[in-house]
């Protein structure tokens, strides 16, 4: 009889693949996150509502000072790539064949 050793959950390919997918998803969402996107739209609405030119100029300065690029783009892409590597390595581990263990100590010799 062969006794199979149960691997811990974090070494099983299915869980590594799911964790990799989760990290990929979180990395993607982090790389496109813009915390000030709603604020810029609100400032544009306020500019259209007011007739005070001084206020319009100040609101324009506020809108220009807001960052246009997502602040967590690079860390998000790094997390995405790490998740992709984990997912691919889990796929490779799933398709690898386990080593064949012999159960008999003495093998019969074949005669030609």
Beta strands, then each sheet from edge to edge (+ up, - down):
end
